[in-house]
Amino acid sequence: MDLNKVMLIGNVTQDPEVRTTPTGTQVTSFGLATNLIWTDQSGQKQERAEFHNIVAWRRLAEIVGQYIRKGSKIYIEGRLQTRSWDDQSGQKKYRTEVVADNMIMLDRKNDGPSPAPASPASSTPQQAPQQPQSTEEEISVEDIPF
C-alpha cells in the first residue's frame, strides 16, 4: 500500500496566478508559508519558515483565484508531485509541488474581501430561511458511554 498525502496550514505568500491550459482547463499556482516555532537548549525562542509551491486544478483553481489573496490563512490537502524539465542551457531542473485536492479558508469572514452588496433596485423581498425541524432528541455528554 502506498500513500502520498500532504496537509498544510499556513499563509499565502503571493496572490494566486490563474492560467488556462490550451485545452481550456484552469490551473492556479501560489506559495504557502508554514512556520515552525521552538525553544532551543539555551531557552531562546527560534522560528523557521518553510515555503511550499501549491498547484490547484479545475474548479478548485477557480475558487482559489477568486477568494484567496496574499496573507490569507488556509488549510491545503493534496499530494506531492515532482516535475522536471530542461532549461535553456540544457540543465535538468526539478520542482516539487503540492497538488491541492481540497482547501479550507481559515480567515474570519470579516478579514477577506467582501462581496459587493446587491443593488436595492434589483433586489426582491425574500423570506428568511426557516430552520429545519429536528425530530431527533439532543444527546448530552452524560449519555455518552465512554
C-alpha positions, 0 to 999 in steps of 0.5 A: 500500500502506498500513500502520498498525502500532504496537509498544510496550514499556513499563509499565502505568500503571493496572490494566486496566478490563474492560467488556462491550459490550451485545452481550456482547463484552469490551473492556479499556482501560489506559495504557502508559508508554514512556520515552525516555532521552538525553544532551543537548549539555551531557552531562546525562542527560534522560528523557521519558515518553510515555503511550499509551491501549491498547484490547484486544478479545475474548479478548485483553481477557480475558487482559489483565484477568486477568494484567496489573496496574499496573507490569507490563512488556509488549510491545503490537502493534496499530494506531492508531485515532482516535475522536471524539465530542461532549461535553456542551457540544457540543465535538468531542473526539478520542482516539487509541488503540492497538488491541492485536492481540497482547501479550507479558508481559515480567515474570519469572514470579516478579514477577506474581501467582501462581496459587493452588496446587491443593488436595492433596485434589483433586489426582491423581498425574500423570506428568511430561511426557516430552520429545519425541524429536528425530530431527533432528541439532543444527546448530552455528554452524560449519555455518552458511554465512554 
